[in-house]
Amino acid sequence: MVICAVCGNETELGSGTCRFCGASQSQETKRNGPLHKTVNLKRGRPFVSAAIKKLEGEVQAAKIERVRVLTIVHGYGSSGKGGAIKNECRKCLDYLCSIGEIKEFIPGEEFSRKSGRVKSLLRRFPGLSVNRNLDRHNPGVTLVVML
């Protein structure tokens, strides 16, 4: 198994492309941990408290695994005005940022090549330029930049 440098998921050694994001793969593993990992908080339709607990656990795991960027899939909610998991997730990320646990977070609706913060992020991590959420203005995801 190798770790995809784009999405951070494990893929078969020698497959040539990641089965999750379709990015080309080299034959070597990343020694410093994956660049990017996707976490789905809405899978199984959890209560808000369970989703936030999972978010906090995934941020801590990302620190241990040396993940540089997390994509948090929290969904937008079925009401059409934003879901409770999304709102609480972003409040939690704001708190984690304020206490120095994470560097910053970028809401999916702001994840655009036109944004100065995103341009800076893409300069640091060029592999994110093929992220499927880039320029889609997706309010159901949030990118977390780790320290």
N, C-alpha and C positions, 0 to 999 in steps of 0.2 A: 504494500500500500504506500502511496505517496500523498502528501498534503497539497491540495490545489492552492497555488499562490494567489489566486483571484478570490475564490469563495471560502477557502479554508476547510473544505470538506475532504474526507479521504476518498481517493479514487484508485483504481487498479493500476499497479505498476506496469508500464509498457502499453497502456491503452492509448496514449497519445492525446486524448482529450478528456476533460472532466465530465462525468456523466450528469453533474448537477448544473454547471454553468456553461459548459461547452468550450471552455478556454483550453488552449494548447498546454500540454504538460511536459516538463523536462523529466529526465530519468532520475533526478536526485531529490531527496527530501529536503525540506527547509529545516536547518539545524536550530534556528532561532524561533521556531514556532510559526504557525500560519499567520499570514498578513491579515486575513479577513475570515470572519465566521458569521454565519447567519443563525439567528435564534428565533424560533417561532413561539411567541407567547400565547397566541390565540388557539393553538392546537388543542382540541378537546374541550373548547369553550369553558375555560376555568372561571372561577369567581375572581374578582379584581385582586383580592388579597393574595390568592395563590399565584396569580400572574406576576405580581410585584415581588413576591418571595422568589419566584423563579428568575426574574430579572436580576435581582441582587445576587443570587447564586451564580448566574451566568457571568456577571461582571467580575466576580471574584475568581471564577474559573478561568476567565480570559486573562486575568493578570498572571495567574500561575502558568498558563499555557503560552504566555507572551504573544497573545493575539493583539494586533495593532488597531483593528477596526472591527466593530460588531455592527451587523445590521439586525435591528430588532424589528420583528414583524409582530405588530400589536393589533393590526386591523384598524378600520376606521369606524366601525360600529354600524348597525343596521338602521339607526334612527335618521341618518342623513345629516346629522350635525356633530358627529364625532362621538366615539365610544368612551366608556368609562375607563377601560384598560389603557387606551391611548392617553387620555388626560392624566391619569395617575402615573403612568409610565414616564411621561415627560416631567411631571412634578418630581418624581424620584430621581430622574437623571439630573435635573436642575440642582437638587440637593447634593447628589454625589459629586457634581462638578464644583459646588461651593465648598465642599470639605476636602477637595483634592483627590478624590478617588478616581476620577476620569478627567481627561483634558477638556473635552467639549462634546456636544452632541449637535447633530444637524437634522432637523425635521425633514422627512421625505419630500414635503412640498417645496423645500428650499434646496434640495439636492440637484442643482443645475450647474452646468458649466459656466453660466453667466455670473454666478455668485462668487464674490471674492474669497469667502471662506472655503468654498468647494475648489476653486482654482488652486489655492494653497494646499489643500488636501491632496489633490491630484498630482501636484508637483512632488509631494512627499511620497505618495503611493501611486505611481502611474498605473499599476495593475487595476485600480478601481475605475479606470476610464472605460472598462468594458462591463461595469456593473449594470445589471439590467434595470435598476431603479434610477439610474442617472438620466436626468432631463425628462422624467415621467411625472414629476410633481405628485408623487404618491403619498397621500396623507396617512396611509396605513403602515408606514415604516419610519424608523428613525435610525440614523447612523450614529454610533458612539465611537469617538476617537479616544483610545486608551492613552495613558501616560507613557 
